[in-house]
Amino acid sequence: MKLKILCWNVRGANDSSKRKLIKALVRSQKVDLICIQETKIQLMSEGVVRSIGVGRFLDWRALDASGSAGGILICWDKRLLELLEWEEGQFSVSCRFRKVEDGVVWVFTGVYGPFTKNERDCMWDEIGAIRGLWEEPWCVGGDFNVILSQRERNRQGRTSAAMRRFAQIIDELGLVDLPLQGGGYTWSGGPNNQYWAKLDRFLVTSSWLDQFSSVIQKRLPRPVSDHFPVLLEGGTVRRGPSPFRFENMWLKVEGFQELIHSWWQGIEVRGSASYRLATKMKEVKQKLKVWNREVFGRLEDNKAAALHLVDHWDMVESERRLSEEETISKKEAKESYAKWVSLEETHWRQHSKELWLREGDKNTGYFHRMAAAHRRINYMDRIKINGVWLTEEKDVREGVVNAFQHLQKIQIGRRI
């Protein structure tokens, strides 16, 4: 089974426009479980959860914020994971899951670490109690608000008691600190972002690693927050080409309508009115296909490129102070990413076919769910042939072909 878990301190999820950026990242990574820290929401609601998570089959648990500080949200696809038990602490939320596919039970703990020594000691006791409660394979992820060693920050200093205690806890609980790909630090702050540190991570037991092959932990680009999202991945069926469809999001591209007008005026056709209309529509469609492929490009690629540029400036800023021009470029990169997210929302709004909702509703998840519902009849993620369930794409394709070939042979034999 493939599994993707995303942990991210978003520094507040109260703002709907910010949640839209969070959701765009969650969707692009196709994660199975999300752990959001520092929600700053005192009473988590179903509506907020669905504006962050993706899909119709979400389940969730949350630790509410204390005032305007803290807060943890864990949500997951309940088609893949069945919640058996859960525990809420002062600094963590722990869920005991059963994998629907094979029945394997494992535990996830989402953490948002405190700043003071006394509270941090309470957090270690809390996490230790979870290990004493459940003995299954275990994954712990979140913002621990403490580093493990000197190399996990960009400013030199002495090894502190907090670092030594963190290392001791990892050793006592039998946890593994996985290498981080994509960058050495997960947070930046201070004047001009001059301080960098690795505060966010996943820790897993060796028994958890046994359940998932080729486990990697990597830092993702951050469109918002001063923390980077961290993805844990262990190891979908492709669809065929879709027919041409005019995308409403193109209308939001600067100069697009003028471009269509110039194309239309430039096409000269003789014949009846209906013939001229059909021919010009066909010509414009072909031009649109070329423009979409060569100028507009793939929505996901453009969004990823914009986010990559944001990450580039973060990397530069982690090494030195940005110039005024570079600071402007970083701001423009973030605005570009927000633009592509807005276009993506329009795309899903159109595909949902629920056009009666006003443009101001910022609930891409709803449109995504409706679009998915409309195409479910054409979607096959597994198939049972001769009593055996096939789930891998290659096996499904070969299984269907072989079954039909066998059926044809039987029918031909009957005719003879």
N, C-alpha and C positions, 0 to 999 in steps of 0.2 A: 504494500500500500504506500502510495506517495502521500506525504504530509507536509504542509506548509503552515508555520506559526509565525505571526508578526507581533513584535512588541514595540511600543512607541510611547514615549512621554510627549504628549501633544501640547502640554502647557495650556490646558483649557479647551473644552469642547462645547462651550455655551453658544458660540457664534455659528449660525447656520452656514455662512459662506466658508468658514474654516472647516466645518464638517464636510462640506462638499469636496474640498481639496484632500481631506483625509480619506474620504470614500473613494476618490479617484485612484489613490495609491493602492488602497486595499483591493480594488477591482483589478487593477493592472497586474498585481502579483498573484491573483487567484488563490488567496489564502483560505485555509480551512478553519483556522482559529485565530482570533485577534485578541490581544491584550493591550488595552489603552490605559496609560497611567496619567495621573494628575488631570482628571476630567474637570475638576472644580465644579462638579454638579452635585448639589446636596441631595437631590432625589431623582435618581435615574428613571427614565420613562421609556416605554416601548417605542415611541416616536423618535426619540433621540437615538436609540439603538439602531433602528432601521434606517436612519439617515447616515449612519456610519458603516454598518455591515451591509453585505451584498447577498441577495437571494431571498427566496420565499421561506426557506426552511431554517431560520435563525432561532437559536435559543441563547440565553444569556444569564449572567449573574454579575452583580456589581457591589462594590464597596462605596457607599456614598461619601462625598467630600465632607470634611469638617469645616464649616464656614465656606470660605472661598479657596481652601487649600486641600490638596490630596484628591482621592477618588480613583477607583480602579474599575474598569469594565472589561469583562471577558465575554466574547460571543463566538459562536461556532455553528457549523453546518450540522444540524442534527440528523441528516441522512447518513453522515459519516461517523459521528460521535454521539453516543447515548450517555447522558449524565446519570450516574448512579448515586453519588453523594456529593455534598459540597460543604466547605467550611469557610466562614468569614472571620478574619482576624482584624487586628487594628491596623496592620500594614500589608495585609495580603488577602487574596482570595484563592482558595484551592478547590479544584474540581477533580473528582474521580470518574474517569470515562471508561466506557467500553467501546472498542472499535466495532462498528456494525458489520464490517466485512468479514472479520475472522474471530470476533469475540474476545480479543486480547484486552485486558484491563490495564490502564495506566493513569498516572496522576499528573496534573498540571497545576503549578502555583504561580500566580501573578503577583509581583512585588512592587511596591513603591516605598523606597527606603527613606527613613527620617534623617535629620541632620545632627541631632545631639547624641552623645555617647549613651546616655541612659535609655533613650528611645531605641537606639540601634541595638542595644543588648536585648531589649524586649522583642525586637524583630527576629533576632537570631533564635531566641527561645521559641518564638511562634513558629518559625520554619522548622526547627527541630521537632516540635510537637507533631507537625504534619507527618514527618518521617516516622515518628513513633506510632502514629495512628494508622497509616497505610504503608504497606511494604512493596507495592507494585512498582514497576518502572516509573521513573519520576523525572519531570522536566520543570525547572524553575526559570522564570524569565521576568525581566523588568528593569526598572531604574533602581539600582541598589544605593545610589548616592554615596558610594565609596569606591576607591580604586584598590586593586590587588597588589600593585607594585609600582616602583618609581617610573618604569618605562610606560606606564599607562597615563602619563600626563606630560605636557610639553615643557613644564617648568620644573627645574631641579629642586630637590628638597630631601629631607630625611624620611626613612621608612617609619611610619607612624604606628602607634598601637592599634589604630583602627584597621590598617592594612594587615597587620599580623593576625588580628582576630578574624578578619575575613578569610584569610588563607587557612586558618585553623578550622573554621566552620566548614569550608569546602572539603577539607581532609576528613573531618569527623563524620560528615554526612555521606561520604563516598561519592562526591560529585565531581564531574569532569568539566574543566573550563576549556571550551572549544576555541580554536583559533578564529580570529575575526578577519574576514576578507572584506576588501573594499575600502579600507582605511583603518588607522589605528585608534582613532578617538570617536566617541559617540555624542559628545556635548562640547559646546563652545560658549563662552560668555566673557563678562568683564568689558572694560572699555575697548572698543574697536575689536571685539571678539579675540582678545589676545590670550585668553586662557582656554586650553583644550584638555579634555580628559576622557577616559573610557569609563563611564558610569553605568552604561546599559549593557546587558549581556544575557545569554542563556547558559544555564548550568544543568547538566543531565547526569543521571546515573549510568553506569556501564550496562545495566540491564535494559535501560531505555535505548541505548545505542544498538543493542542486539536486535531490537525490533525494527530498526530502520537502517537500510544500507546507505553508504555514501552521504552521511550527514554533514552538512556545512552550515556555518553561521556567517552571514554577510551583512555589512552595512549598506543601506539603501540611501539614495539622495533624499534630502529633506525639503519639501516645498514650503513647510511652515515649521514653527517651533525652533528652539535652540538645541533640541536633541534630534539625533538621526534615528530613523526607524531601523530596527534590526530584524532580519528574517532568518528563521531556522527552517531548513529544508532537508527532508529525508526522501531517499530513494535507494481523457478528453478526446475526445474523438474529434478529428478534423472534419469539417464539412466541405462539400464540393463548392465550385464557384456559384455565386448568387447572380440573379439577373440584374440588369441595370435598374437603378432606382435613383430618382432625383432626391438629393439630400437637402433638407431645409436649412441645415447648418451652413451650406454654401452661401445662403443669402446674407449671412452675417460677416462674410469675408469682404474686406474693403475693396471696392471696384468691381465686384462680381456682377452686379446687375448691369453696369455699363458695358462689361465684357459681353454678356449675353446679347445686349441690344446691338452692339457692333457686329457680332456674328450674324444675327438675324437680318440686319440690314444689308450685310455683305453677300447674302445668298440670293442669287437670281434664278428663278424657276419660272418656266412658262407652262400654262395648262389651266385646268379648272381650279377653282378656289380650294376645293377639298384636296386636290392633288398637290397644289403648291404648299398647303399647310402641312400635309403628311410628309412631303419631301424635305421641307425646311426643318421640321421637328426631328427627322431622322439625321439630318446633317448636324444639327445642334447637339444631338445626343452623342454622335461620334466625337465631336469637338470636346464635349464635356468629359468623355472618357479619357481622352488624351490629357486634358487640363488637370483632371483629378489625379491621374497617374504621375504626370511630370511636374506639375506646379503645386497643387494642393498637397499631394502625398497622403500616406496612410496616417490616420488620426492617431493611432497608438504610437507610431514611430515619431511623429511630431511632438507629441506630449512627452515621450521618453527623452527626446533630444533636448527639449526645453528644460526638463528636470535634470538631465545630465549637465547642462550648462550651469544650472544653479549649484550643482554639486562641485563643478569645476572651481567656481569662485569661492566656495566653502573651503576647498582644498588649498587654494592660494592663500586665503585669509588665515588658514591654520599655520602658515609658514611666515607670513609677514603681513603688515598692515596694508589694506587696499588703498590705492590712490583715489582721488575724487572721481576720476573717469571710470575706474574699475568698480567703485561703489554704485555708480549709476548703471553700469552694465549688469551688475548683480541684481539690482532692482528691476531692470528691464527683463531679465531672464525669469524672475518670479512672476512678473506681469504676463509674460508670454505663456508660462505654464498655466496660469489662471485662465487665460484666453482659450487654450486648447481644452481645458476642463469644461468650460462653458459650452464650447462647440460639441463636446462629447455628450453633455446633458441634452442638447437639442437633438442630437442623433438618436439617443435612446427614447426621447420624448416622441419622435416621429415613429420609431419602430414599435412603440407600445400601442399605437393607434388610439390612444386616449387623448385626443386633441382638445377636448372640452376644458381641460384644466388651464388656468391662466398661466402666462409666461413667468410670472413672479414666483410660482411654487418651486422651491429649490429642493426637490425630492427625487433625485436621479434614481435612487433605489427602487421607487415605485415603478418608474418607467421601465427599468431594467427587468423587474419581475414580470410586468405585463408583456414585454417583448418575449421573455423566456416562455411565458405561458402560451403565447400564440404559436411558438415554434416547437412546443413539446411533442406534438404529434409527429414531427419529422426527426426527432432526436432519439438516438439509440446509444446508451452508454454501456449496455451489456446485453447478451442474448444467451438463451439456453438451447443447446443443440445436443440431441441424444442424451439428455439428462445431465449435461455438463455446462456450467455457467462460464461464458467467455467474457472477459472484461477488457483485455488489451486490444488496442485498435487493430493491430495486425491479425490477431486471432479472430476478432469479430469479422473482419473483411474476408479472411480465408474460409472461416466457418460458414458464412452465408453463401459464398460462391460454391463451396463443395456440396452444401446441402441442396442447392438448386440444380447443380450438375447431376447429383444422384437422383433427384426427383425427375429430371428430364429423361434419364436413362430408363427409369421405371416406366414412364409414360410411353416412350418409344417402343419398349419391349412389349407393352400391352397391345399397341397398334399392330405390331407384327404378328 
